[in-house]
């Protein structure tokens, strides 16, 4: 049993039930809540999980996805945390953007740390730009017009990555909000010259933007990358050909390491990217159910079927983190120091 099987993100017990009770989901339906619109990263991850999880849960239940968009994820969080029983049949996919809103004390996210985690998925962010603008950063630095970046909303990880990444590289930007999580409308706006660039998750980059890169319409300027076990920022497996912000910075500064507020903020965000999306149950879910679901998740993401499915939908098999790793990553972020919270609010656009 994983050490985190009966512990919420902030250490709250999920139940006092015995962990050796027999568990069966036969004849039941497990609902995965994606708290954002269809097409975004949470939706993609939820549907990939739904396609495989049943095979690894005892009794092979039906597993379905329900999109509950609204409140930057708070509607879906409230549904899982407050409106459904703690019986393991309603699980939620929660994202790093929700975590930034929790630490900023945004209304609607108070319950986030109390939900016990099942596992997580690493995810970086990529910034594609129109090909006619090129990828020469000194040229972009000197542009008379700021780079217009299509994003979902202020306060999200995309907004944070845009501010921090372009700030470290000295590129002036103008953030334009209101685009969907999947990125199709952002790509359309770039093609019509309404915007110059976009911030997109690596899953959305792989599905929506990479074809335009191959066609020569867009270039990939940088990615945030993810933190590995050695606390090094490395390229996402879904964007292995895209340099990280750190790589681009060092190219500009003869290998020197960045310093200052922007760099400090970037490192914290890159660490959270190791479990950018987490799958969680409701607080109070019995320990035996948590252990069973966590084991099923771990077996699923290690299976040949998962590797085949995710590689067929993406370009490489999708990696995942177990409950203990995801909990450690989220604990570190949700318990950020006041100084770290100030940095995130400053650079993500949260008030």
The 8 nearest C-alpha neighbors of each residue, nearest first, counted from 0:
[[1, 290, 2, 4, 294, 3, 293, 291],
 [2, 0, 4, 3, 323, 322, 290, 293],
 [1, 3, 4, 323, 0, 5, 6, 322],
 [2, 4, 323, 6, 1, 5, 322, 326],
 [5, 3, 1, 290, 2, 289, 6, 286],
 [6, 4, 13, 286, 3, 12, 289, 115],
 [7, 5, 12, 10, 3, 11, 115, 4],
 [115, 6, 8, 11, 10, 114, 113, 9],
 [9, 7, 112, 326, 10, 330, 113, 115],
 [10, 8, 112, 7, 11, 113, 330, 6],
 [9, 11, 7, 6, 8, 12, 113, 115],
 [12, 10, 7, 6, 9, 113, 13, 8],
 [13, 11, 6, 14, 5, 7, 10, 283],
 [12, 14, 283, 5, 284, 282, 6, 285],
 [15, 13, 285, 283, 16, 12, 286, 284],
 [14, 16, 17, 285, 286, 13, 12, 283],
 [17, 15, 285, 14, 286, 18, 287, 20],
 [18, 16, 19, 20, 287, 15, 286, 285],
 [17, 19, 287, 286, 20, 16, 290, 288],
 [18, 20, 17, 287, 21, 22, 286, 16],
 [21, 19, 18, 17, 287, 22, 16, 288],
 [22, 20, 19, 23, 287, 18, 288, 291],
 [21, 23, 20, 288, 24, 57, 287, 291],
 [24, 22, 57, 58, 25, 21, 56, 59],
 [23, 25, 58, 60, 27, 57, 26, 59],
 [26, 24, 58, 60, 27, 23, 59, 57],
 [25, 27, 60, 24, 28, 58, 61, 59],
 [28, 26, 60, 24, 25, 61, 29, 88],
 [27, 29, 61, 60, 62, 30, 88, 26],
 [28, 30, 88, 62, 89, 61, 63, 31],
 [31, 29, 89, 63, 64, 62, 88, 90],
 [30, 32, 64, 90, 91, 89, 63, 65],
 [33, 31, 91, 65, 34, 66, 64, 90],
 [32, 34, 66, 92, 42, 35, 41, 65],
 [35, 33, 75, 67, 72, 68, 66, 32],
 [36, 34, 68, 33, 67, 66, 72, 37],
 [37, 35, 68, 66, 38, 39, 67, 34],
 [36, 38, 42, 39, 66, 35, 181, 43],
 [37, 39, 181, 42, 36, 43, 180, 40],
 [40, 38, 181, 180, 42, 41, 37, 43],
 [39, 41, 43, 42, 44, 202, 203, 181],
 [42, 40, 44, 43, 33, 39, 45, 92],
 [41, 43, 45, 39, 40, 37, 33, 44],
 [44, 42, 40, 46, 45, 41, 47, 39],
 [45, 43, 47, 41, 42, 46, 40, 48],
 [44, 46, 42, 48, 43, 47, 41, 49],
 [47, 45, 49, 43, 48, 44, 42, 50],
 [46, 48, 44, 50, 49, 45, 43, 51],
 [49, 47, 45, 46, 50, 51, 52, 44],
 [50, 48, 46, 62, 51, 47, 52, 63],
 [49, 51, 47, 48, 46, 52, 53, 62],
 [50, 52, 48, 49, 53, 54, 299, 47],
 [53, 51, 54, 55, 49, 48, 299, 50],
 [54, 52, 59, 56, 55, 60, 51, 62],
 [53, 55, 52, 59, 56, 51, 57, 299],
 [54, 56, 295, 53, 52, 299, 57, 298],
 [55, 57, 53, 59, 295, 54, 58, 52],
 [58, 56, 23, 59, 24, 55, 22, 25],
 [57, 59, 25, 24, 23, 60, 56, 26],
 [58, 60, 53, 56, 57, 54, 25, 24],
 [61, 59, 27, 25, 24, 53, 28, 58],
 [60, 62, 28, 29, 53, 27, 63, 59],
 [63, 61, 29, 49, 28, 30, 53, 60],
 [62, 64, 30, 49, 31, 29, 61, 65],
 [65, 63, 31, 30, 32, 46, 45, 66],
 [64, 66, 32, 33, 31, 67, 30, 63],
 [65, 67, 33, 34, 32, 36, 68, 35],
 [68, 66, 34, 75, 35, 33, 65, 74],
 [69, 67, 35, 34, 36, 66, 72, 74],
 [70, 68, 74, 71, 72, 67, 73, 35],
 [69, 71, 73, 72, 74, 68, 107, 75],
 [72, 70, 69, 73, 97, 35, 68, 74],
 [71, 73, 34, 70, 74, 75, 69, 35],
 [72, 74, 76, 70, 107, 75, 71, 108],
 [75, 73, 77, 69, 76, 72, 70, 78],
 [74, 76, 34, 78, 67, 77, 73, 72],
 [77, 75, 73, 79, 78, 74, 80, 72],
 [76, 78, 80, 74, 81, 75, 79, 73],
 [79, 77, 82, 75, 76, 81, 80, 74],
 [78, 80, 76, 77, 83, 81, 281, 82],
 [81, 79, 77, 281, 78, 76, 82, 110],
 [82, 80, 77, 78, 79, 83, 84, 281],
 [81, 83, 78, 79, 80, 77, 84, 76],
 [82, 84, 79, 81, 78, 85, 80, 89],
 [85, 83, 86, 82, 281, 89, 81, 87],
 [84, 86, 284, 281, 283, 87, 83, 282],
 [85, 87, 88, 84, 284, 285, 89, 288],
 [88, 86, 89, 85, 280, 284, 288, 90],
 [87, 89, 29, 86, 30, 90, 28, 85],
 [90, 88, 30, 87, 29, 31, 79, 280],
 [91, 89, 280, 31, 279, 32, 30, 88],
 [90, 92, 32, 279, 278, 31, 93, 33],
 [91, 93, 278, 33, 277, 32, 41, 276],
 [94, 92, 277, 276, 91, 278, 97, 95],
 [95, 93, 276, 96, 97, 275, 277, 92],
 [94, 96, 98, 275, 97, 276, 99, 156],
 [97, 95, 155, 99, 156, 98, 94, 100],
 [96, 98, 100, 95, 99, 94, 101, 72],
 [97, 99, 95, 101, 96, 100, 102, 333],
 [100, 98, 96, 102, 101, 97, 103, 95],
 [99, 101, 103, 97, 105, 98, 102, 104],
 [100, 102, 98, 104, 108, 103, 99, 105],
 [101, 103, 104, 99, 100, 333, 340, 98],
 [102, 104, 100, 101, 105, 99, 344, 340],
 [105, 103, 101, 102, 100, 106, 108, 109],
 [106, 104, 100, 103, 101, 107, 108, 102],
 [107, 105, 108, 104, 109, 101, 100, 73],
 [106, 108, 73, 109, 105, 77, 70, 110],
 [107, 109, 101, 110, 111, 106, 73, 105],
 [110, 108, 111, 107, 101, 106, 112, 104],
 [111, 109, 108, 113, 112, 80, 114, 77],
 [110, 112, 113, 108, 109, 114, 76, 101],
 [113, 111, 8, 9, 114, 110, 7, 333],
 [114, 112, 7, 111, 110, 8, 282, 11],
 [113, 115, 282, 7, 281, 112, 280, 279],
 [7, 116, 114, 6, 279, 280, 8, 282],
 [117, 115, 279, 322, 118, 278, 7, 114],
 [118, 116, 322, 293, 279, 278, 115, 321],
 [119, 117, 322, 321, 278, 320, 277, 116],
 [118, 120, 277, 274, 320, 325, 276, 319],
 [119, 121, 319, 274, 276, 320, 275, 277],
 [122, 120, 273, 274, 275, 272, 319, 119],
 [121, 123, 272, 275, 201, 120, 273, 200],
 [122, 124, 224, 201, 223, 200, 225, 272],
 [123, 125, 200, 201, 223, 222, 199, 198],
 [124, 126, 222, 199, 221, 198, 201, 200],
 [125, 127, 198, 197, 221, 220, 219, 222],
 [128, 126, 219, 218, 196, 220, 197, 217],
 [129, 127, 196, 218, 217, 195, 219, 130],
 [130, 128, 217, 131, 195, 132, 218, 196],
 [129, 131, 217, 216, 133, 218, 132, 128],
 [130, 132, 133, 129, 216, 217, 128, 218],
 [133, 131, 130, 129, 134, 128, 139, 195],
 [132, 134, 130, 131, 135, 129, 218, 128],
 [133, 135, 136, 220, 132, 218, 139, 130],
 [136, 134, 138, 137, 133, 139, 132, 140],
 [135, 137, 139, 138, 134, 140, 170, 168],
 [138, 136, 140, 139, 135, 141, 170, 251],
 [139, 137, 141, 136, 140, 135, 142, 134],
 [140, 138, 136, 142, 141, 137, 170, 135],
 [141, 139, 170, 137, 138, 142, 169, 136],
 [142, 140, 138, 139, 143, 137, 170, 171],
 [141, 143, 139, 144, 140, 138, 145, 171],
 [142, 144, 141, 145, 140, 139, 171, 146],
 [145, 143, 142, 146, 171, 172, 147, 141],
 [146, 144, 172, 171, 173, 147, 142, 143],
 [145, 147, 172, 173, 195, 148, 171, 144],
 [148, 146, 173, 195, 194, 172, 174, 145],
 [147, 149, 196, 197, 174, 175, 195, 194],
 [150, 148, 197, 175, 185, 176, 196, 194],
 [151, 149, 176, 178, 198, 152, 175, 197],
 [150, 152, 178, 177, 176, 179, 180, 149],
 [153, 151, 176, 150, 177, 155, 154, 158],
 [154, 152, 348, 155, 158, 349, 347, 176],
 [153, 155, 349, 347, 348, 158, 152, 156],
 [156, 154, 96, 157, 158, 153, 152, 159],
 [155, 157, 159, 96, 158, 160, 95, 154],
 [158, 156, 160, 198, 159, 155, 161, 150],
 [159, 157, 161, 347, 155, 156, 160, 153],
 [158, 160, 347, 156, 162, 157, 161, 346],
 [161, 159, 157, 163, 164, 158, 162, 156],
 [162, 160, 158, 164, 159, 163, 165, 157],
 [161, 163, 159, 160, 166, 165, 164, 346],
 [162, 164, 166, 160, 261, 161, 165, 159],
 [165, 163, 161, 167, 166, 160, 162, 244],
 [164, 166, 168, 170, 167, 162, 163, 161],
 [165, 167, 163, 169, 168, 164, 162, 170],
 [168, 166, 164, 165, 169, 163, 261, 248],
 [167, 169, 165, 166, 170, 248, 164, 136],
 [170, 168, 166, 167, 140, 165, 171, 136],
 [169, 171, 140, 165, 168, 139, 166, 172],
 [172, 170, 145, 146, 169, 140, 165, 173],
 [173, 171, 146, 145, 147, 170, 174, 148],
 [172, 174, 147, 145, 146, 148, 175, 171],
 [173, 175, 148, 147, 172, 176, 149, 150],
 [174, 176, 149, 148, 150, 173, 147, 177],
 [177, 175, 150, 152, 151, 178, 149, 174],
 [176, 178, 151, 152, 150, 179, 175, 149],
 [177, 179, 151, 150, 176, 185, 184, 149],
 [180, 178, 181, 151, 182, 184, 177, 39],
 [179, 181, 39, 182, 151, 178, 38, 40],
 [180, 182, 39, 38, 179, 203, 183, 40],
 [181, 183, 185, 180, 184, 179, 186, 203],
 [184, 182, 186, 185, 181, 187, 207, 179],
 [183, 185, 187, 186, 182, 188, 178, 179],
 [186, 184, 182, 188, 187, 183, 149, 178],
 [185, 187, 189, 183, 184, 188, 182, 190],
 [188, 186, 184, 190, 185, 189, 183, 191],
 [187, 189, 193, 185, 191, 186, 190, 194],
 [190, 188, 194, 192, 186, 191, 187, 195],
 [189, 191, 187, 188, 192, 186, 129, 193],
 [190, 192, 188, 189, 193, 187, 194, 186],
 [193, 191, 189, 194, 190, 188, 195, 129],
 [194, 192, 188, 191, 189, 195, 190, 147],
 [195, 193, 189, 147, 192, 188, 196, 148],
 [196, 194, 147, 189, 129, 128, 146, 148],
 [195, 197, 128, 148, 127, 194, 147, 149],
 [196, 198, 149, 148, 126, 127, 150, 199],
 [199, 197, 126, 157, 150, 125, 149, 124],
 [198, 200, 125, 124, 204, 203, 197, 201],
 [201, 199, 124, 203, 202, 123, 204, 125],
 [200, 202, 204, 124, 203, 123, 125, 237],
 [203, 201, 205, 200, 204, 40, 206, 237],
 [204, 202, 206, 200, 205, 201, 207, 181],
 [205, 203, 208, 201, 207, 202, 206, 209],
 [204, 206, 202, 209, 203, 207, 201, 208],
 [205, 207, 203, 204, 208, 202, 209, 313],
 [208, 206, 204, 203, 205, 209, 183, 182],
 [207, 209, 204, 211, 210, 205, 206, 212],
 [208, 210, 212, 205, 211, 204, 207, 213],
 [211, 209, 213, 212, 208, 214, 207, 206],
 [212, 210, 214, 216, 213, 209, 208, 217],
 [211, 213, 217, 209, 215, 214, 210, 218],
 [212, 214, 210, 211, 215, 209, 216, 217],
 [215, 213, 211, 212, 216, 210, 217, 209],
 [216, 214, 212, 213, 217, 211, 130, 218],
 [215, 217, 130, 211, 214, 212, 129, 218],
 [218, 216, 130, 129, 212, 128, 211, 215],
 [217, 219, 128, 130, 127, 212, 220, 129],
 [218, 220, 127, 221, 126, 128, 241, 217],
 [221, 219, 126, 127, 134, 218, 128, 241],
 [222, 220, 242, 243, 126, 244, 219, 241],
 [221, 223, 125, 243, 124, 224, 244, 126],
 [224, 222, 124, 243, 123, 244, 125, 269],
 [223, 225, 234, 123, 233, 235, 222, 243],
 [226, 224, 269, 232, 272, 233, 273, 123],
 [225, 227, 232, 270, 231, 230, 269, 273],
 [226, 228, 230, 229, 231, 232, 225, 233],
 [229, 227, 230, 226, 231, 273, 232, 270],
 [230, 228, 227, 231, 226, 232, 233, 270],
 [231, 229, 227, 228, 226, 232, 270, 225],
 [230, 232, 226, 229, 227, 233, 228, 225],
 [231, 233, 226, 225, 224, 227, 230, 269],
 [234, 232, 224, 225, 231, 226, 235, 227],
 [235, 233, 224, 239, 243, 236, 225, 238],
 [234, 236, 238, 237, 224, 239, 123, 225],
 [235, 237, 239, 238, 234, 315, 317, 318],
 [238, 236, 235, 201, 239, 315, 314, 205],
 [239, 237, 235, 236, 240, 241, 201, 234],
 [240, 238, 236, 241, 234, 235, 237, 242],
 [239, 241, 238, 242, 234, 237, 219, 236],
 [240, 242, 238, 239, 221, 219, 222, 243],
 [243, 241, 221, 246, 222, 247, 240, 244],
 [244, 242, 222, 246, 245, 221, 223, 224],
 [243, 245, 247, 246, 221, 223, 164, 222],
 [244, 246, 248, 243, 247, 249, 232, 257],
 [247, 245, 243, 249, 248, 244, 242, 250],
 [246, 248, 250, 244, 245, 249, 243, 251],
 [249, 247, 245, 251, 250, 246, 168, 244],
 [248, 250, 254, 252, 246, 251, 247, 255],
 [249, 251, 247, 248, 252, 253, 254, 246],
 [252, 250, 248, 249, 253, 247, 254, 168],
 [251, 253, 249, 255, 254, 250, 248, 256],
 [254, 252, 255, 249, 250, 251, 248, 256],
 [255, 253, 249, 252, 250, 256, 251, 248],
 [254, 256, 249, 252, 253, 257, 248, 250],
 [257, 255, 254, 249, 258, 248, 245, 252],
 [258, 256, 262, 255, 259, 248, 167, 245],
 [257, 259, 262, 256, 260, 263, 261, 167],
 [258, 260, 262, 261, 263, 257, 264, 167],
 [261, 259, 263, 262, 264, 258, 342, 265],
 [260, 262, 264, 263, 163, 259, 265, 167],
 [261, 263, 265, 264, 260, 258, 259, 257],
 [264, 262, 260, 266, 265, 261, 259, 267],
 [263, 265, 261, 267, 262, 266, 260, 268],
 [264, 266, 262, 268, 263, 267, 269, 261],
 [265, 267, 269, 263, 268, 264, 270, 262],
 [266, 268, 270, 264, 269, 265, 271, 263],
 [267, 269, 271, 265, 270, 266, 272, 264],
 [270, 268, 225, 272, 266, 271, 226, 267],
 [269, 271, 226, 267, 272, 268, 273, 266],
 [272, 270, 268, 273, 269, 275, 328, 274],
 [271, 273, 275, 269, 274, 270, 122, 121],
 [274, 272, 121, 271, 270, 225, 275, 226],
 [275, 273, 121, 120, 119, 272, 276, 325],
 [274, 276, 272, 95, 121, 122, 94, 271],
 [277, 275, 94, 120, 274, 119, 93, 95],
 [276, 278, 119, 93, 92, 118, 279, 274],
 [277, 279, 92, 117, 118, 91, 116, 119],
 [280, 278, 116, 91, 117, 90, 115, 114],
 [281, 279, 90, 115, 114, 87, 91, 116],
 [282, 280, 80, 114, 85, 284, 79, 283],
 [281, 283, 114, 13, 284, 113, 115, 280],
 [284, 282, 13, 14, 85, 285, 281, 12],
 [283, 285, 85, 13, 86, 282, 281, 14],
 [286, 284, 14, 16, 288, 287, 13, 283],
 [285, 287, 289, 5, 18, 288, 14, 16],
 [286, 288, 18, 290, 289, 285, 20, 291],
 [287, 289, 291, 285, 286, 290, 292, 87],
 [290, 288, 286, 292, 291, 287, 4, 293],
 [289, 291, 293, 287, 4, 288, 292, 294],
 [290, 292, 288, 294, 289, 293, 287, 295],
 [293, 291, 295, 289, 294, 290, 288, 296],
 [294, 292, 117, 296, 290, 295, 291, 289],
 [293, 295, 297, 291, 296, 292, 290, 298],
 [294, 296, 55, 292, 298, 293, 297, 56],
 [297, 295, 299, 293, 294, 298, 292, 300],
 [296, 298, 294, 299, 295, 300, 293, 301],
 [299, 297, 295, 301, 296, 300, 294, 302],
 [298, 300, 296, 302, 297, 301, 295, 52],
 [299, 301, 297, 302, 298, 305, 296, 319],
 [302, 300, 298, 299, 297, 303, 305, 306],
 [303, 301, 299, 304, 305, 300, 298, 306],
 [302, 304, 306, 305, 307, 301, 300, 308],
 [303, 305, 307, 302, 306, 308, 51, 299],
 [306, 304, 308, 302, 307, 303, 300, 309],
 [305, 307, 316, 303, 309, 304, 308, 310],
 [306, 308, 304, 310, 305, 309, 303, 311],
 [309, 307, 305, 311, 310, 306, 304, 312],
 [310, 308, 316, 312, 311, 306, 307, 313],
 [309, 311, 316, 315, 313, 314, 307, 312],
 [310, 312, 308, 309, 313, 307, 314, 315],
 [313, 311, 309, 310, 308, 314, 206, 315],
 [314, 312, 310, 309, 315, 311, 205, 206],
 [313, 315, 310, 237, 312, 311, 316, 205],
 [316, 314, 310, 313, 317, 237, 309, 236],
 [317, 315, 310, 306, 309, 318, 307, 314],
 [318, 316, 309, 315, 319, 306, 310, 313],
 [319, 317, 316, 120, 121, 320, 300, 236],
 [318, 320, 120, 119, 121, 300, 317, 321],
 [321, 319, 119, 118, 324, 120, 325, 274],
 [322, 320, 118, 324, 323, 325, 119, 297],
 [321, 323, 118, 117, 325, 324, 116, 326],
 [322, 324, 3, 326, 325, 321, 327, 2],
 [325, 323, 327, 326, 321, 322, 320, 328],
 [324, 326, 322, 328, 274, 327, 119, 323],
 [325, 327, 323, 329, 8, 324, 328, 330],
 [328, 326, 330, 324, 325, 329, 323, 331],
 [329, 327, 325, 331, 326, 330, 271, 324],
 [328, 330, 332, 326, 331, 327, 333, 325],
 [331, 329, 327, 333, 332, 328, 8, 326],
 [332, 330, 329, 328, 334, 333, 327, 335],
 [331, 333, 329, 335, 334, 330, 328, 271],
 [334, 332, 330, 335, 331, 329, 102, 98],
 [333, 335, 332, 331, 330, 336, 102, 9],
 [336, 334, 332, 333, 339, 340, 331, 337],
 [335, 337, 339, 338, 340, 334, 341, 332],
 [338, 336, 340, 339, 341, 335, 342, 334],
 [337, 339, 341, 336, 340, 342, 335, 343],
 [340, 338, 342, 336, 341, 337, 335, 343],
 [341, 339, 337, 343, 342, 338, 344, 335],
 [340, 342, 338, 344, 339, 343, 345, 337],
 [343, 341, 345, 339, 340, 344, 346, 264],
 [344, 342, 340, 346, 345, 341, 347, 339],
 [343, 345, 349, 341, 347, 342, 346, 348],
 [344, 346, 342, 343, 347, 348, 341, 349],
 [345, 347, 343, 344, 159, 348, 162, 342],
 [348, 346, 159, 154, 158, 344, 349, 343],
 [347, 349, 153, 154, 346, 344, 345, 350],
 [350, 348, 154, 344, 347, 153, 345, 103],
 [349, 344, 348, 103, 345, 154, 105, 347]]
